[in-house]
Amino acid sequence: MKISVYYVDDEPQICEVFEELFSNSEVSIVTFTDPFLALQAILQSPPDILFTDYRMPGMNGEDLAKKLDPKLKKNLITGENNVITEFKFDAVLPKPLNTKLIHEIISERK
């Protein structure tokens, strides 16, 4: 069974790169450029793992994470140094995308 991964980032190019880097025969990647659409999709069909950008229009990654099932693995990816969140993410990763760390997080789920 494929691992389902959702990636939320308001920059379409980064979504495309994420999908190209991490989608394979064992991993299904679904990307969203709108956090509100991502929220609807997650509530209807939760992924195994969520990666979300921090700063997005309308809803940041922390606000999105707070609305989701606590059991869902949630990872924050941000280009901002020293982002402080009240929410306890499973991991906080830097931009540009750290492929090694993301592969490790996805592999842990296999």
Secondary structure in CASP SS format (residue, H / E / C, confidence):
PFRMAT SS
TARGET T0000
AUTHOR 0000-0000-0000
METHOD secondary structure of the structure
MODEL  1
M C 1.00
K C 1.00
I E 1.00
S E 1.00
V E 1.00
Y E 1.00
Y E 1.00
V E 1.00
D C 1.00
D C 1.00
E C 1.00
P H 1.00
Q H 1.00
I H 1.00
C H 1.00
E H 1.00
V H 1.00
F H 1.00
E H 1.00
E H 1.00
L H 1.00
F H 1.00
S C 1.00
N E 1.00
S C 1.00
E C 1.00
V E 1.00
S E 1.00
I E 1.00
V E 1.00
T E 1.00
F E 1.00
T C 1.00
D C 1.00
P H 1.00
F H 1.00
L H 1.00
A H 1.00
L H 1.00
Q H 1.00
A H 1.00
I H 1.00
L H 1.00
Q H 1.00
S C 1.00
P C 1.00
P C 1.00
D C 1.00
I E 1.00
L E 1.00
F E 1.00
T E 1.00
D E 1.00
Y C 1.00
R C 1.00
M C 1.00
P C 1.00
G C 1.00
M C 1.00
N C 1.00
G H 1.00
E H 1.00
D H 1.00
L H 1.00
A H 1.00
K H 1.00
K C 1.00
L C 1.00
D C 1.00
P C 1.00
K C 1.00
L C 1.00
K E 1.00
K E 1.00
N E 1.00
L E 1.00
I E 1.00
T E 1.00
G C 1.00
E C 1.00
N C 1.00
N C 1.00
V C 1.00
I C 1.00
T C 1.00
E C 1.00
F C 1.00
K C 1.00
F C 1.00
D C 1.00
A E 1.00
V E 1.00
L E 1.00
P E 1.00
K C 1.00
P C 1.00
L C 1.00
N C 1.00
T H 1.00
K H 1.00
L H 1.00
I H 1.00
H H 1.00
E H 1.00
I H 1.00
I H 1.00
S H 1.00
E H 1.00
R C 1.00
K C 1.00
END
